[in-house]
């Protein structure tokens, strides 16, 4: 198969850099994460498991818009719910009844949830969760996992990031993942000062292997936190509704006080949610947090339809099944080519790397070769499966992987 060319995409990127900082900002941006010669940057259309770039190239998409697409682009049930609501009202001077209906749905679906609150981005609700924890406990400090990602507010970013100052991190304590002793030490060193611990259900940093919780990790963590009156915030923005419809904590056997959702909640329509226990309801009511577009009824209607569809088809089980087919096939192909493809994380949202080159440049090259042949992968971030990925998609992907592995092996022997 002939590798794709990206002349229109590259021309648009040059235009964009004249009027937009970086041309494309944030995680959709270009090099060093996505080399210009291997990747498109502008989409023309997206349907089901596939997208087409402005040069007319077609891809099986394994980034799923970095997570929001879970049922396939343009899912008919979700889009119809959105269109129907938009024909009635979206942003208006009163709240929509869809807000109440979605809150009731989440309270019924998520075992720890006694109430729900809605915003637009994951960072909206991770920040709100921390505000609630501080209000409820009267404490300032937050415990977080080193390398964990919770959004782009200054306190959430890594120290030293452009635009952040040391004071932004004054009350954030970072500890290693799967290290209960480090949590014990942090709690002892800051007795009576820590409001909450925030963490994803399992560790999914970028540029690094993902890691499941060790046996007994969450039960031990909860014992420490409960003993010290520290709240637990589950950042389920990335994993939520892919691993378990009741919250990914149900899969791993722990009970947080607050859960943050976004990404897959509405199959691409802009929405996030915070759910919490009854003990925190009055504190949540007392913390002011709002936004101009947070009452968008269209997104709320889309979320109701998305969640109901995931329930009807047992979305998490399907995602795990298709993920395992893809990953088993890929690791077998890599081994046949004399390479070691390491897979970590969950099959529904795995992280992969070729271990044969610790610089990760070989893996970046591999992902680029797959992408310019029609399987859209990135080399630094976990991927995502959707329920729209079919067996035919997976077989076509494996054919692309095989050819791409041959290409990088040829290069290494030249």
C-alpha positions in Angstrom: 0.0 0.0 0.0 1.2 3.5 -0.9 2.0 5.7 2.2 -0.2 8.8 2.4 0.9 12.3 1.6 -0.2 15.4 3.6 0.3 18.4 1.4 -3.1 20.1 2.2 -2.8 19.4 5.9 0.7 20.9 6.0 -0.4 23.9 4.0 -3.2 24.5 6.5 -0.8 24.1 9.4 1.4 26.9 7.9 -1.7 29.1 7.7 -2.7 28.3 11.2 0.7 29.2 12.7 0.1 32.8 11.4 -3.0 33.3 13.4 -3.1 30.7 16.2 -0.4 30.1 18.9 1.4 26.9 17.9 -0.9 26.5 14.9 -2.7 23.8 16.7 -2.4 24.0 20.5 -2.5 21.4 23.2 -2.5 17.6 22.7 -3.7 17.8 19.0 -0.5 19.8 18.1 2.4 18.7 15.9 6.0 17.7 16.6 7.7 16.5 18.7 4.8 14.2 19.5 3.6 13.7 15.9 6.2 14.2 13.2 5.0 16.3 10.3 6.0 13.8 7.6 3.9 11.0 9.1 0.7 12.7 10.4 -2.3 14.7 9.2 -3.5 17.6 11.3 -6.9 18.6 9.9 -10.0 16.5 9.6 -12.5 16.6 6.8 -15.1 14.1 8.1 -15.5 11.3 10.6 -18.0 8.4 10.6 -18.1 5.3 12.8 -14.6 4.1 13.6 -13.0 6.2 10.8 -11.9 9.7 9.9 -10.8 11.3 6.7 -8.2 14.1 6.6 -8.2 17.2 4.3 -6.0 15.3 1.8 -8.7 12.7 1.4 -6.8 10.0 3.3 -8.9 7.5 5.3 -8.0 6.2 8.8 -9.2 3.6 11.3 -9.0 5.9 14.3 -7.5 4.5 17.5 -7.4 7.8 19.3 -11.2 8.4 19.2 -10.7 12.2 19.6 -8.4 11.3 22.5 -11.3 9.6 24.2 -14.6 11.3 23.7 -15.8 9.1 20.9 -16.9 5.7 22.4 -19.8 4.6 20.2 -18.5 5.7 16.8 -18.5 9.1 15.2 -22.0 10.2 14.2 -23.8 7.6 16.2 -27.4 7.8 15.1 -29.1 7.4 18.5 -26.9 10.0 20.2 -27.0 12.4 17.3 -30.8 12.1 17.0 -31.2 12.9 20.8 -29.0 15.9 20.3 -30.8 17.2 17.2 -34.2 16.7 18.9 -33.1 18.7 21.9 -31.5 21.5 19.8 -34.8 21.9 17.9 -36.5 22.7 21.3 -33.8 24.5 23.3 -30.2 24.4 24.1 -28.7 27.4 25.9 -31.6 29.4 27.4 -32.3 31.5 30.5 -33.6 28.5 32.4 -32.2 25.1 33.1 -33.3 22.1 31.0 -35.2 19.2 32.4 -32.5 17.1 30.7 -30.2 18.1 33.5 -32.4 16.5 36.1 -32.9 13.4 34.0 -29.2 12.9 33.5 -28.5 13.4 37.1 -31.1 10.8 38.0 -29.6 8.4 35.5 -26.1 8.8 37.0 -27.4 8.4 40.6 -29.1 5.2 39.6 -26.1 3.9 37.6 -23.1 4.9 39.7 -23.2 3.1 43.2 -21.3 5.9 45.1 -23.4 8.7 43.6 -26.1 10.5 45.5 -25.9 13.7 43.4 -24.5 14.9 40.1 -23.2 18.3 38.8 -22.4 19.1 35.1 -19.8 21.3 33.4 -17.9 21.1 30.1 -14.3 19.9 30.5 -12.7 17.4 32.7 -10.6 20.1 34.4 -13.8 21.9 35.4 -14.9 19.0 37.6 -11.5 18.0 38.9 -11.0 21.6 40.1 -14.5 21.7 41.5 -13.9 18.4 43.4 -10.8 19.8 45.0 -12.8 23.0 46.0 -15.5 20.8 47.6 -12.9 18.7 49.5 -11.2 21.9 50.9 -14.6 23.3 51.9 -15.7 20.1 53.5 -12.5 19.5 55.5 -11.2 23.0 56.1 -7.8 21.9 54.9 -5.6 23.2 52.0 -3.3 20.4 50.8 -4.0 17.9 48.0 -2.3 14.5 47.6 -1.7 13.5 43.9 0.3 10.9 42.0 3.5 11.9 40.3 2.9 11.9 36.6 -0.8 11.9 37.0 -2.8 14.3 34.8 -5.9 16.1 36.0 -6.3 19.0 33.6 -4.5 22.3 32.8 -5.2 24.6 35.8 -1.8 25.7 37.2 -2.0 23.5 40.3 -2.6 20.5 38.0 0.4 21.0 35.8 4.0 19.8 36.4 6.2 22.2 38.2 8.2 24.4 35.9 5.7 24.5 33.1 5.5 27.8 31.2 3.2 30.2 32.9 3.1 28.4 36.2 4.7 29.6 39.4 6.0 27.8 42.4 3.1 29.0 44.6 0.7 27.2 42.3 2.1 23.9 43.7 2.5 25.0 47.3 -0.3 22.8 48.6 0.1 19.8 46.2 2.0 16.8 47.4 3.1 14.3 44.8 3.8 10.6 45.6 4.6 7.6 43.5 1.9 5.3 42.1 1.4 2.0 43.9 3.4 3.2 46.9 1.2 3.1 50.0 4.2 3.8 52.3 4.8 7.1 50.5 1.2 8.0 51.2 1.6 7.1 54.8 4.8 9.3 55.0 3.1 12.2 53.3 0.1 12.0 55.6 2.4 11.8 58.6 4.4 14.8 57.5 1.3 16.9 56.9 -1.0 15.6 59.7 -4.4 17.4 59.7 -3.5 19.4 56.6 -4.6 17.2 53.6 -8.1 17.7 52.3 -8.1 15.0 49.6 -6.2 12.6 47.4 -6.9 12.8 43.7 -5.9 9.9 41.4 -7.0 8.1 38.3 -8.3 4.5 39.0 -5.2 3.1 37.3 -2.1 5.1 36.4 -2.0 6.2 32.7 0.8 8.8 32.2 2.2 9.8 28.8 5.5 8.5 27.5 5.5 5.7 30.1 4.0 2.3 30.7 0.6 2.3 32.3 0.1 0.5 35.6 -2.8 -1.2 37.3 -3.2 -0.9 41.0 -1.2 -3.5 42.9 -3.2 -6.1 44.8 -4.6 -4.5 47.9 -3.5 -1.0 46.9 -6.8 0.8 47.0 -8.0 -0.9 50.1 -4.8 0.1 51.9 -5.0 3.6 50.6 -8.6 4.0 51.7 -7.7 2.8 55.2 -5.0 5.5 55.5 -7.3 8.2 54.1 -10.3 7.2 56.2 -8.2 7.2 59.4 -7.0 10.7 58.7 -10.3 12.1 57.5 -8.9 12.7 53.9 -11.4 12.5 51.0 -10.7 10.4 47.9 -11.4 11.9 44.4 -11.4 9.5 41.5 -10.4 11.2 38.3 -12.4 9.0 35.9 -12.3 11.5 33.1 -10.3 9.3 30.7 -11.5 5.8 31.9 -15.1 6.5 32.8 -17.7 4.4 30.9 -15.0 2.5 29.1 -14.1 0.2 31.9 -17.3 0.0 34.0 -20.6 1.9 33.7 -20.7 2.4 37.5 -17.4 4.2 37.5 -14.0 2.5 37.0 -13.5 2.3 40.8 -16.1 -0.5 40.7 -13.7 -2.5 38.5 -10.9 -2.0 41.0 -12.9 -2.4 44.1 -12.8 1.0 45.9 -15.3 3.6 46.9 -14.3 7.3 46.3 -16.1 10.2 47.8 -16.2 12.1 44.5 -15.9 10.8 40.8 -15.0 13.1 37.9 -16.3 12.1 34.4 -16.0 13.5 30.9 -14.5 12.1 27.7 -16.9 9.2 26.8 -20.0 10.5 28.7 -21.7 12.0 25.6 -19.9 10.4 22.6 -18.1 13.6 21.7 -20.6 16.3 22.8 -19.0 18.7 25.3 -19.9 17.6 28.8 -18.3 16.7 32.1 -19.8 15.5 35.4 -19.0 15.3 39.0 -20.8 12.8 41.2 -20.5 12.5 45.0 -21.8 11.1 48.2 -24.6 12.5 50.2 -22.1 13.6 53.0 -20.7 16.1 50.5 -23.9 17.4 49.0 -24.3 20.5 51.2 -20.6 21.5 50.7 -21.0 21.0 46.9 -24.0 23.3 47.0 -22.0 25.9 48.9 -19.1 26.1 46.4 -19.9 28.4 43.5 -18.8 27.0 40.2 -20.4 27.7 36.9 -19.9 28.6 33.2 -21.6 30.3 30.3 -22.3 27.1 28.4 -22.6 24.5 31.2 -26.4 24.3 30.9 -26.3 23.2 27.2 -29.3 20.9 27.0 -28.1 19.3 23.7 -25.0 17.8 25.4 -27.1 16.6 28.3 -29.6 14.8 25.9 -26.7 13.3 24.0 -25.2 11.9 27.3 -28.5 10.3 28.2 -28.6 8.6 24.9 -24.9 7.6 25.0 -25.2 6.0 28.4 -28.4 4.2 27.6 -26.7 2.8 24.5 -23.6 1.7 26.4 -25.9 -0.1 28.9 -27.9 -1.8 26.1 -24.8 -3.2 24.3 -22.6 -3.7 27.5 -20.1 -1.3 26.0 -17.2 -2.0 28.5 -17.3 -5.8 27.7 -17.3 -5.1 24.0 -14.5 -2.7 24.3 -12.4 -5.2 26.2 -13.2 -7.9 23.7 -12.2 -5.9 20.7 -9.2 -4.5 22.4 -7.8 -7.9 23.2 -8.2 -9.0 19.6 -6.2 -6.0 18.4 -3.5 -6.2 21.0 -3.0 -10.0 20.8 -2.7 -9.7 17.0 -0.2 -6.8 17.2 2.1 -8.4 19.8 2.2 -11.7 17.7 3.1 -9.7 14.6 5.8 -7.8 16.4 7.3 -11.1 17.7 7.2 -12.5 14.2 9.3 -9.6 13.1 11.8 -10.0 15.9 10.5 -7.1 18.0 9.0 -6.8 21.4 5.8 -4.8 21.6 4.9 -4.2 25.3 1.2 -3.6 26.1 0.1 -2.0 29.4 -3.1 -0.5 30.6 -6.6 -1.8 29.9 -7.5 -3.3 26.5 -10.2 -0.6 26.1 -7.5 2.1 26.3 -4.0 0.6 26.0 -0.5 2.0 26.0 2.0 0.4 23.7 5.7 0.7 23.0 8.4 -1.2 21.2 11.0 -2.0 23.9 13.8 -2.5 21.4 14.7 1.1 21.4 14.6 2.8 24.9 14.6 6.3 23.3 11.1 5.5 21.9 12.1 6.8 18.5 11.6 3.4 16.9 8.1 3.2 18.4 7.4 6.7 17.2 8.5 5.7 13.7 6.3 2.6 13.9 3.2 4.6 14.9 4.0 7.0 12.1 4.3 4.3 9.5 1.0 2.8 10.6 -0.7 6.2 10.5 0.4 7.0 7.0 -1.0 3.7 5.9 -4.4 4.2 7.5 -4.3 3.1 11.2 -4.2 6.3 13.3 -1.9 5.7 16.3 0.1 8.0 18.4 3.3 7.1 20.1 3.2 9.0 23.4 -0.4 8.5 24.7 -2.7 5.6 25.5 -5.0 4.7 22.6 -8.8 4.2 22.7 -11.1 1.6 21.4 -14.7 2.3 20.5 -17.7 0.0 20.1 -17.7 0.9 16.4 -14.4 -0.9 15.8 -15.4 -4.1 14.0 -13.5 -7.4 13.4 -12.9 -6.2 9.8 -11.4 -3.0 11.2 -9.1 -5.0 13.4 -8.0 -7.3 10.6 -7.3 -4.3 8.3 -5.3 -2.7 11.1 -3.3 -5.9 11.6 -2.5 -5.9 7.9 -1.3 -2.3 8.2 0.8 -3.2 11.3 2.5 -6.0 9.4 3.4 -3.8 6.5 4.6 -1.1 8.9 6.8 -3.5 10.8 8.4 -4.7 7.6 9.1 -1.0 6.7 10.9 -0.2 9.9 12.8 -3.5 9.8 14.0 -2.7 6.2 15.1 0.7 7.5 17.1 -0.7 10.4 18.9 -3.2 8.1 19.9 -0.5 5.5 
